[in-house]
Amino acid sequence: MSECLFCRMVSGDLKVPKVYEDPDLFAINDIHPQAPVHILLIPRRHRATILDLDENDQAAIGKLFSVASRLARDKGLDQSGYRIVVNCLEGAGQSVFHVHFHLLGGRPMRWPPG
């Protein structure tokens, strides 16, 4: 997976400032933020899309939501609200093919999105 941007971050080949890190996942600020708070939560295990997730990924994805909740509280979003988004395939806006979730907040979120 040497061509995968997020795998290069996992391996340490590409150094990036992390806002959270543990053995299963890490989080970084998005370089093209779509909200005042825009954090990417990235499982370390490479899966191209959520279609590739299986039972071996359940614990890491469950932990990801707990970490997202903690980061949202740390950023003061627990009162105003926030959104967690995952895009699957190009038609939905996925541009990096390594599963990752977007934590967005700090501004009003409208419905429908996109």
FENQUI-V648140 format. One record per helix or strand. SS is the DSSP state (~ for helix, > for strand). FROM is the first residue (numbers start at 0). TO is the last residue. If there is no record, write none. Layout:
BEGIN
ss->SS from->FROM to->TO
ss->SS from->FROM to->TO
END
This chain:
BEGIN
ss->~ from->4 to->10
ss->> from->19 to->20
ss->> from->24 to->28
ss->> from->36 to->42
ss->~ from->49 to->51
ss->~ from->54 to->73
ss->~ from->76 to->79
ss->> from->81 to->84
ss->~ from->89 to->91
ss->> from->99 to->104
END
